[in-house]
């Protein structure tokens, strides 16, 4: 193992001692010293962040000692094991033979090298991989602080090396996959402008090689065509989820056939098809309304969309626990999104006979979600990374907004909205990355939005609860055993001006 210095690893020296000049004494001197120390720390952190994206700090050869010291075979195998054990059901775009071929080619093929770098970076950053890749980092102890740091270095290496070949003029399926993994890395790092750029790059490359045209899949290698088809639909789902989260436009449409469940004996494709069907109703019409570029919707259309979402998944999901967690959370998040569009366009009414078109509907969504998430292991949710937590966060913020305006009818000692909120806060705070990124935002929103007496109930010690779901959302039943034993303005997903539209009947 070569000696790795700080400049090679892309890590900045964070020596924070600030030379002190003679000056005021006593308490005033302490204040000035503290201010100087804080300023020094800020500068050191700024230098560290800049160094993380200093691509020139890495060598350009795929077989260089520096990067091969990071991109070890043990690491690749650990990430591959984790992917097929936990991530494959939600993104079935790779196969073992393909990984082995890339490993064999990585010293001579820039494309293979970049794809493996981006793949391992994604596995280290986005899903929060620990158990499988941790052993591969033992020889780097002292040089790399955690998996995210190693993921950043691999991401830098992939991006820098990728500039050495023209993947834009001569794109391939592997180039599309690489761009997708790079998007996932930047999404996990909370760099959303860069993430959006690389997601659009992936969809553009996909269209360039004709993945949106059914004719592309006729003839040729069957395994390659199958992988391409799944990749197209994965991009289709990802683009829609991101468009809803960040108010972006769409580029891909449902122009080809869905994958066949008969393609894969593991039942994973059935769950993947359910995920695609969840997002199919969110077309240019909905995104146009969501982004306020059009206004031609109606109460009937919105109510029908809610009904579609309720019926999109069967009561018994024939899939893994990991897939089920993603499907159920996504379903309830999309119900919340449609409700937000309904209130923005002033189509809700306290007197509506359809509960999905009332102001209190997010309470029903929260009740259903709490009943279902209590059945999932923490690991089955954490494996989806920060994207799933953001959906839970969105649902939670919407519930807080509703609780601030809608009369809460449940008696004090019965389970009600405040209990659902407590459960969701507890869930978010226990998922990896949830507490550090979202918990304080939720606490601030509660204090700024809810009446003091209600906020006091929420801030009491949080205890998870189990409730019965609404009749329309039965308990999740697995057809196979689990693979496991066991402030409002700060929120990008706040309910749109709830008090502006709510008028009690």
Number of C-alpha atoms within 10 A of each C-alpha: 10 9 10 17 12 13 15 16 22 25 23 19 13 13 9 15 10 13 8 9 7 7 9 12 10 7 9 11 13 12 13 14 17 12 12 16 17 14 14 17 17 13 14 17 16 13 15 17 14 14 19 20 17 16 19 14 19 20 16 18 17 22 15 12 15 20 21 15 16 25 23 13 13 15 19 22 18 21 26 23 15 20 23 15 12 21 18 19 23 22 18 19 17 18 13 11 9 10 17 12 11 19 17 13 14 18 15 12 13 19 23 21 25 25 25 25 29 28 27 26 29 29 28 26 25 23 23 19 23 15 11 16 22 15 13 19 18 10 12 18 9 9 16 21 12 16 18 21 19 23 24 23 26 26 27 24 28 26 18 18 21 19 11 12 11 10 15 13 9 11 15 16 16 18 22 28 23 26 25 26 27 28 26 28 29 23 24 22 16 13 12 16 13 15 23 20 14 23 25 18 18 24 23 18 23 23 16 15 15 13 24 22 14 12 10 15 19 10 8 9 9 11 10 12 16 16 16 24 21 21 23 25 25 20 22 20 20 17 22 24 19 19 18 20 16 15 16 17 17 19 14 21 15 14 10 16 12 15 21 13 15 10 13 12 9 12 16 20 23 21 23 25 18 18 24 19 17 21 20 13 13 22 15 15 15 20 19 18 16 23 17 13 10 12 13 11 15 13 14 11 12 19 18 13 20 20 13 15 18 16 14 15 18 13 14 13 20 17 23 23 27 27 25 27 25 19 21 20 21 20 23 20 24 22 22 25 21 21 26 23 21 22 21 19 19 14 20 25 20 16 12 12 9 12 16 25 23 19 27 20 19 27 24 18 22 27 23 23 25 25 21 22 21 15 14 17 17 18 17 19 24 23 24 20 22 24 21 21 24 20 22 22 26 20 28 27 24 23 26 24 22 24 23 18 18 16 10 15 8 11 8 9 6 8 14 18 21 20 22 27 24 21 26 25 25 19 23 23 18 14 19 19 17 23 18 12 16 19 19 14 18 22 17 14 21 24 17 15 19 18 13 12 8 15 19 12 13 21 13 9 8 16 12 15 15 16 16 13 18 14 8 10 19 15 17 19 16 15 12 12 11 15 13 13 7 8 18 21 11 12 16 14 21 22 24 15 12 18 13 10 16 18 13 11 6
